[in-house]
Structures are given as C-alpha cells and as structure tokens.
Amino acid sequence: MFAISLGDGAELRPLEPWHAEEFLAHMDRGRDFIGAHMELPDHATDLDSARNYLQRYADKAASDTGRLYGIWLDGTLVGGVSFPKFDAAAGICEAGCWLEPAATGRGLVARAVRLIIDWAFNDRGIHRVQWFASPNNTPSINVAKRLGMTREGVLRETYLYRGVRHDAEVWSVLAPEWQGDRRREEPGH
C-alpha cells in the first residue's frame, strides 16, 4: 500500500474494505457535519454497510470507473477524496471530498485533490475533471476556486437527498488549464 505525505502529519492512502471499522468510526465522528451536504454518512451506518460502501469503490477501482482515498491525520482517518465517476475512454472524471470537523481549515482537501487531479491528467490522460458542490457548501466551492476550476453553472434541483431536491453547482478544470496554471505549485495556493 502507498501513502503520500500531505504535510503537517497528514497522509493520503487508498481507502479499502479492510478499513471498514476505522471508516465507520470516522463517519460516526463526522456524521452530521459530513451529512450536511452529501449522502456519504447515510451509506455507512453500521459495519456491514461501511464495508459494502468501501467494497463498491474497490470494485470501481478494479473496473477503472472510480477511486477512493482516505486522508489520515496523525494516524487517524479524518476524511477522503474520490473519483465517484471515472471514464478514461471519454477523458472525463468527477472528483469529490469530505472531512470531519476536527480536520477542517488545514488545507488537507485542496492538497489531496490536487494530487489526484495531477494523477488523472498526467498519468491517465483525462481531459476534464468535474466538481459538484451544493451552493450552500462554501468550503467545497472554495476548494474548487483554489484549484483554479471554472464555475459552469447550477443544475437546479438535480438530486434528491433526504426527501428534498437540491441544486448543485458545476465546476471543472481542463487538462490544458491545469498544465498552464503554475500557481498550483506555489505554497499557499
């Protein structure tokens, strides 16, 4: 297994089915916070459902249609980043993220997403990375901005979550933009 340093005692590693107990404990610590904008905590409510969720991503990785990575801070799983959708043939993927409250404000998500986007563009030949965020999720929108993504618009009432229809902002970055934006390499961006 690999681990990539994110600095400040944080690491990015694959999040796999054998992490189910740790993943469930992480979801329990951040359930309300994470669930404010995404359904992830609803998919990991007990050990079996946590293991099944992680197995679905292991299956996606095996079929090259998605990836899931955890963010560990000082040895504790505190969040993650993912490619919920990954279509190498079409050159398009979607990136996503989450953190529990104790890990916010450290720039961990931006650093982790930067790594996986670099991999998608440079190693896999992806042309377009998409990012969807609730219009009310300011931290997620700020990550998209920090990564140099362009806001393309709002999909009105595009997904049903906990019985309510929600909007989603669509952000993206294209490979030529990513390669041409040297600000990403500077500290603090």
Summary of the structure (lengths in Angstrom):
residues: 189
radius of gyration: 15.8
end to end distance: 28.4
largest distance: 44.4
contacts: 557
relative contact order: 0.13
helix: 40%
strand: 34%
